[in-house]
Amino acid sequence: MKQVVLILALCAIAASAEIFSGTVVDVTCKDNELTTHPRRCAISCARHGFGLKEADGTFLKFDAHGNELALSALKRSTKMQNLKANITGTVKDGVLKIESIAIH
């Protein structure tokens, strides 16, 4: 019975996830011109955390796990700037909890 409840809870969490699109940027540089913001800057400012700047200007800060995922994705990326991404996750209390991130 506990397994059924756990499976249902996990399904409910997965069902509430959304897809977000925008530019991944370190918190320090979120108000800068993002099309020319270099990946090396984002990586060097990782200690400040990351977020996603959506097309409408909304900035969604990542949670701690999301910061780890973003840093890993940035290090793997070959893009030098204009760090567009698709993110699957949920927003709670203004913080984006990331399940997956793909920089394109």
Beta strands, then each sheet from edge to edge (+ up, - down):
strand 1: 18-26
strand 2: 50-53
strand 3: 59-62
strand 4: 84-92
strand 5: 95-103
sheet 1: 1+ 2- 3+ 5+ 4- 1+
end
